[in-house]
Amino acid sequence: MSQHSRRALILLSGITLALSACAAGPELDVTIHESERGAVYVERFADRSFHASHPMRVSAEMMTRILRGVVVKDTGGILGSLLVSKPQTMQAFGNEDVEYLAPLLADGLARAASDQQVGFRIVQVSEPVSPQSGGLAFCASSVRFPGACSSEQPLVTEGSLYVSGRSLHLTLTEFRHRLEPGETYSKTTPRMSNPKGLTNRTVLFVPESAARSTDATLVIDYDLLATMPAASDMRPTAAQPPTPATGEPTQRNTDVDELRKELQDIKKKLAEQDAERSRLKP
């Protein structure tokens, strides 16, 4: 091979490696912490030309407040709008998630370089559903028989964050996505996947005046947030409904009763149609 051909081959190889690096997405650099509960890691930006304001010190207390302010509004699509009168809003991170993530994310931002961001993963295991009645159980993924919910796959929430200027950018790439049987996630590298669990859902922040949202990304002004009173009365409406007074059914019970009645009406109409078809047969 001539010297000119050798140089051309080296140049072509370099271009190929550069393009593959850009297409591969974030590159894991440092694992802050990893356990069965989840993971926090520092990774390279997919866009190598972008630079953040790192390293940056954000206190664990401020990170706790930021995580508690992230909420997800579930519109439910067409079917959800028929069954639910108004969209349900839930906190993206539970109390245990916040306690686990807040100090690790603060540590990650302090250790990240300008060309790095902090990624995270939370793994939630569904609790078995044991309804008192002997009927069907409403599990997270479908309607099943009692006891069938205990073997469901765990729920995975993933995302990343970085600081640019005085704003913290937080993105959810997966939200309570239930792993399919046989589907796993790598314990050493973040999974590269399309957003899952965010269909018919909107990511918002409370208080709204301290942030703006674009799709699944929040841009939070944490300096402004620090001057605002803490929203300590924020509760996940879907996961933790308030305890009703004695003799006063909750709205959830009312909706379930109405849904059960509609199902009974549908079964009755189907039975009448079957009887009519049987009568018309020769």
Secondary structure, DSSP 8 states (H G I E B T S, - for coil): --HHHHHHHHHHHHHHHHHHHHHT--EEEEEEEEETTEEEEEEE-SSTT-----S----HHHHHHHHHHEEEEE--HHHHHHH-SS-EEEESS-HHHHHHHHHHHHHHHHH--TTEEEEEEEEE-------SSSS-EE-SSSEE-TTGGGG---EEEEEEEEEETTEEEEEEEEEEEE--TT----SSS------BS-TTEEEEESSGGGEEEETTEEEEEHHHHHTS---TT---TTTS-----TT---HHHHHHHHHHHHHHHHHHHHHHHHHHHHHH--
